[in-house]
């Protein structure tokens, strides 16, 4: 297993990025300004994008694992790598997600704790309704992890 930082041609990963953020225009807002990392285990398994929000805060904007590879620890391994990579570079790592118990539980299992919400984020920022596990996503739930 290896993790590589991607410096160019980030759009070639759009199929995987769209699994975590299903509107390409939203991905375009952060893709080029963010740091992209790809996890390979023989072939590509997971991808993530991290952006600098302030001097002390970075945000995990997108993390996705191919559906056939989910539940095998690749996403967690990539997040652990991100924590190590940004340790000393920032104090807080944020991640925003829909109000989905499965997704929130995953991030909590990775060491994040719930921070705050942005009301109506998915309704006001996407051009279509978004559902996860049969539930419409309305609010953005932010979680944070303090880094050392």
Residue frames as qw, qx, qy, qz and C-alpha x, y, z in Angstrom:
[[0.000, 0.891, 0.454, 0.000, 0.00, 0.00, 0.00],
 [0.430, -0.055, 0.020, 0.901, 1.28, 3.47, -0.88],
 [0.080, 0.886, 0.393, -0.232, -0.02, 7.03, -0.72],
 [0.485, 0.159, 0.262, 0.819, 1.05, 9.62, -3.28],
 [0.080, 0.679, 0.205, -0.700, 0.54, 13.36, -3.41],
 [0.512, 0.541, 0.555, 0.369, -0.98, 14.34, -6.76],
 [0.230, -0.481, 0.035, 0.845, 0.37, 17.57, -8.24],
 [0.235, 0.305, -0.396, -0.834, -1.22, 17.72, -11.69],
 [0.428, -0.039, -0.733, -0.528, -4.10, 16.42, -13.79],
 [0.219, 0.001, 0.755, -0.618, -6.34, 16.16, -10.72],
 [0.646, 0.214, -0.002, -0.732, -9.47, 16.02, -12.88],
 [0.510, 0.214, -0.795, -0.248, -8.55, 12.53, -14.03],
 [0.125, -0.076, -0.902, 0.406, -9.83, 11.37, -10.62],
 [0.389, -0.103, 0.003, -0.916, -13.25, 12.99, -11.09],
 [0.678, -0.186, -0.618, -0.353, -15.13, 9.67, -11.16],
 [0.559, -0.219, -0.680, 0.421, -13.91, 8.89, -7.65],
 [0.061, -0.005, -0.288, 0.956, -14.31, 12.44, -6.36],
 [0.467, -0.197, -0.306, -0.806, -17.94, 12.43, -7.48],
 [0.584, -0.291, -0.757, 0.026, -18.67, 9.55, -5.10],
 [0.375, -0.367, -0.531, 0.665, -18.11, 11.91, -2.16],
 [0.107, 0.545, 0.127, -0.822, -19.32, 15.17, -3.71],
 [0.517, 0.365, 0.751, 0.190, -21.80, 14.52, -6.47],
 [0.344, 0.912, 0.217, -0.060, -21.78, 17.94, -8.13],
 [0.751, 0.210, 0.079, 0.621, -18.73, 18.68, -10.26],
 [0.118, 0.789, 0.027, 0.602, -19.09, 22.46, -9.97],
 [0.611, -0.773, 0.094, -0.145, -18.72, 22.12, -6.18],
 [0.887, -0.168, 0.152, 0.404, -15.57, 20.01, -6.61],
 [0.531, 0.587, 0.103, 0.602, -14.19, 22.65, -8.98],
 [0.243, -0.924, 0.005, -0.295, -14.31, 25.18, -6.12],
 [0.566, -0.728, 0.386, -0.023, -11.55, 23.40, -4.21],
 [0.969, 0.147, 0.116, 0.160, -9.85, 20.89, -6.47],
 [0.629, 0.590, -0.144, 0.485, -6.98, 22.96, -7.88],
 [0.112, -0.775, 0.336, -0.523, -6.27, 24.91, -4.68],
 [0.812, -0.467, 0.252, -0.244, -6.27, 21.79, -2.53],
 [0.057, -0.496, 0.865, 0.052, -3.68, 19.13, -1.85],
 [0.894, 0.092, -0.162, -0.408, -4.70, 15.79, -3.37],
 [0.239, -0.437, 0.863, -0.089, -3.59, 12.41, -2.09],
 [0.822, 0.149, -0.360, -0.415, -4.21, 9.00, -3.67],
 [0.560, -0.384, 0.711, -0.182, -4.03, 5.65, -1.89],
 [0.683, 0.365, -0.549, -0.315, -2.99, 2.65, -3.97],
 [0.622, -0.283, 0.717, -0.134, -3.04, -1.01, -3.03],
 [0.523, 0.181, 0.719, 0.419, -1.99, -2.48, -6.37],
 [0.143, 0.537, 0.469, 0.686, -4.52, -0.14, -8.02],
 [0.115, -0.311, 0.150, -0.931, -6.23, 3.09, -6.93],
 [0.289, -0.416, -0.845, 0.171, -8.50, 2.61, -3.92],
 [0.203, -0.831, -0.434, 0.282, -9.08, 6.05, -2.34],
 [0.348, 0.460, 0.093, 0.812, -8.56, 9.74, -2.99],
 [0.274, -0.790, -0.440, 0.327, -8.82, 12.88, -0.86],
 [0.294, 0.619, 0.068, 0.725, -8.45, 16.64, -1.17],
 [0.472, -0.619, -0.386, 0.495, -7.38, 18.93, 1.69],
 [0.236, 0.765, 0.135, 0.584, -7.54, 22.73, 1.63],
 [0.366, -0.117, -0.405, 0.829, -5.93, 25.38, 3.80],
 [0.137, -0.810, -0.532, -0.204, -8.68, 27.48, 5.40],
 [0.219, -0.955, 0.143, -0.140, -6.60, 29.57, 7.86],
 [0.203, 0.666, -0.678, 0.235, -3.05, 29.45, 9.22],
 [0.318, -0.295, 0.804, -0.408, -4.22, 26.99, 11.89],
 [0.685, 0.226, 0.564, -0.402, -7.00, 25.14, 10.08],
 [0.145, 0.214, -0.789, -0.558, -7.15, 22.77, 7.13],
 [0.719, 0.154, 0.324, -0.596, -10.25, 21.05, 5.80],
 [0.285, -0.009, 0.925, 0.252, -10.67, 17.58, 4.38],
 [0.433, 0.314, -0.089, -0.840, -12.95, 18.56, 1.49],
 [0.848, 0.241, -0.246, -0.403, -13.36, 15.24, -0.24],
 [0.208, -0.380, 0.901, -0.028, -12.49, 11.67, 0.60],
 [0.845, 0.219, -0.033, -0.488, -13.76, 8.77, -1.45],
 [0.317, -0.288, 0.898, 0.104, -13.12, 5.07, -1.81],
 [0.444, 0.067, -0.677, -0.582, -14.41, 2.99, -4.69],
 [0.766, -0.246, 0.085, -0.588, -17.57, 1.19, -3.58],
 [0.922, 0.086, -0.376, -0.017, -16.05, -2.26, -4.17],
 [0.560, 0.253, -0.528, 0.586, -13.20, -1.31, -1.79],
 [0.354, -0.589, 0.175, -0.705, -15.24, 0.30, 0.98],
 [0.852, -0.441, 0.065, -0.275, -15.15, -1.27, 4.43],
 [0.916, 0.137, -0.203, 0.318, -11.55, -2.47, 3.98],
 [0.589, -0.643, -0.073, 0.484, -9.86, 0.31, 5.94],
 [0.547, 0.338, 0.232, 0.730, -8.56, 2.35, 3.01],
 [0.075, -0.836, -0.197, -0.506, -10.40, 5.55, 3.95],
 [0.650, -0.757, -0.010, 0.060, -9.28, 5.32, 7.57],
 [0.781, -0.138, 0.167, 0.586, -5.68, 4.68, 6.49],
 [0.354, 0.568, 0.226, 0.708, -5.77, 7.73, 4.21],
 [0.319, -0.879, -0.119, -0.334, -7.14, 9.91, 7.03],
 [0.775, -0.554, 0.053, 0.299, -4.43, 8.67, 9.40],
 [0.654, 0.177, 0.202, 0.707, -1.86, 9.61, 6.78],
 [0.066, 0.773, 0.215, 0.593, -3.42, 13.08, 6.45],
 [0.565, -0.821, -0.069, -0.035, -3.23, 13.59, 10.22],
 [0.774, -0.326, 0.165, 0.518, 0.48, 12.72, 10.16],
 [0.508, 0.434, 0.286, 0.687, 1.18, 14.80, 7.05],
 [0.050, -0.785, -0.164, -0.595, -0.42, 17.96, 8.51],
 [0.681, -0.647, -0.222, 0.262, 0.82, 17.52, 12.09],
 [0.517, -0.383, 0.082, 0.761, 2.96, 20.57, 12.80],
 [0.163, 0.233, 0.444, 0.850, 1.46, 22.42, 9.82],
 [0.388, -0.462, -0.237, -0.761, -1.90, 23.13, 11.43],
 [0.196, -0.167, 0.727, -0.636, -3.76, 22.76, 14.71],
 [0.597, 0.268, 0.536, -0.533, -7.22, 21.79, 13.46],
 [0.038, 0.009, -0.833, -0.551, -8.42, 19.47, 10.71],
 [0.541, 0.255, 0.329, -0.731, -12.07, 19.95, 9.75],
 [0.022, 0.103, 0.887, 0.449, -14.35, 17.80, 7.67],
 [0.487, 0.186, 0.186, -0.833, -17.87, 18.68, 6.55],
 [0.050, -0.076, -0.960, -0.264, -20.44, 16.06, 5.69],
 [0.515, -0.346, -0.390, -0.680, -24.14, 15.44, 5.42],
 [0.496, -0.336, 0.530, -0.600, -26.17, 14.51, 8.48],
 [0.848, 0.104, -0.457, -0.245, -25.84, 10.78, 7.86],
 [0.747, -0.576, 0.297, -0.148, -25.25, 8.50, 10.87],
 [0.952, 0.111, 0.117, 0.261, -23.06, 6.12, 8.86],
 [0.523, 0.643, -0.107, 0.549, -20.75, 8.87, 7.62],
 [0.279, -0.807, 0.259, -0.451, -20.58, 10.73, 10.92],
 [0.898, -0.388, 0.206, -0.033, -19.80, 7.45, 12.70],
 [0.851, 0.326, -0.014, 0.412, -16.93, 6.81, 10.26],
 [0.246, 0.733, -0.212, 0.598, -15.37, 10.21, 10.97],
 [0.579, -0.691, 0.253, -0.351, -15.83, 9.79, 14.73],
 [0.977, -0.122, 0.111, 0.136, -14.12, 6.39, 14.45],
 [0.682, 0.467, -0.070, 0.559, -11.21, 8.21, 12.79],
 [0.495, -0.251, -0.347, 0.756, -10.89, 10.61, 15.75],
 [0.044, -0.364, -0.183, -0.912, -13.06, 13.56, 14.70],
 [0.030, -0.464, -0.726, 0.506, -15.65, 15.11, 17.04],
 [0.142, 0.767, 0.544, 0.311, -18.72, 17.11, 16.05],
 [0.315, -0.079, -0.106, 0.940, -17.99, 20.83, 15.91],
 [0.271, 0.429, 0.212, -0.835, -20.90, 22.75, 14.35],
 [0.469, 0.479, 0.727, 0.149, -23.53, 22.79, 11.60],
 [0.079, 0.203, -0.262, -0.940, -24.30, 24.96, 8.61],
 [0.490, 0.426, 0.620, -0.440, -28.06, 25.00, 8.21],
 [0.652, 0.664, 0.258, -0.259, -29.50, 24.25, 4.77],
 [0.204, -0.604, 0.581, 0.506, -26.05, 23.91, 3.15],
 [0.336, 0.045, 0.867, 0.366, -27.01, 21.11, 0.75],
 [0.304, 0.726, 0.611, -0.082, -30.33, 22.71, -0.18],
 [0.088, 0.938, 0.025, -0.334, -28.81, 26.13, -0.88],
 [0.148, -0.704, 0.563, 0.406, -25.56, 25.09, -2.60],
 [0.314, -0.041, 0.892, 0.324, -26.47, 22.14, -4.83],
 [0.376, 0.162, -0.345, -0.845, -28.61, 22.19, -7.94],
 [0.689, -0.144, -0.609, -0.366, -30.45, 18.99, -6.95],
 [0.731, -0.543, 0.213, -0.354, -31.58, 17.20, -3.82],
 [0.366, 0.443, -0.804, 0.154, -28.98, 14.89, -2.31],
 [0.868, -0.353, 0.017, -0.350, -29.88, 11.69, -0.52],
 [0.251, 0.439, -0.839, 0.201, -27.73, 9.31, 1.49],
 [0.065, -0.087, -0.958, 0.267, -29.07, 6.02, 2.84],
 [0.115, -0.587, -0.762, -0.247, -32.58, 7.15, 1.84],
 [0.248, -0.782, -0.366, 0.439, -32.38, 10.42, 3.82],
 [0.362, 0.833, 0.121, 0.400, -32.26, 13.86, 2.23],
 [0.575, -0.196, -0.208, 0.767, -29.18, 15.83, 3.24],
 [0.014, -0.935, -0.289, -0.205, -30.01, 19.35, 4.36],
 [0.308, -0.924, 0.227, 0.003, -27.46, 20.62, 6.91],
 [0.627, 0.489, -0.512, 0.324, -23.68, 20.35, 6.67],
 [0.772, -0.635, 0.004, 0.029, -22.27, 18.79, 9.83],
 [0.368, 0.734, -0.490, 0.295, -18.70, 19.83, 10.61],
 [0.892, -0.416, -0.072, 0.159, -16.38, 17.63, 12.63],
 [0.169, 0.872, -0.412, 0.203, -12.92, 18.55, 13.85],
 [0.921, -0.167, -0.172, 0.308, -9.74, 16.86, 14.97],
 [0.204, -0.936, 0.284, 0.046, -7.05, 18.66, 16.95],
 [0.863, 0.352, -0.224, 0.286, -3.60, 17.85, 15.55],
 [0.655, -0.672, 0.067, 0.340, -0.32, 17.94, 17.45]]
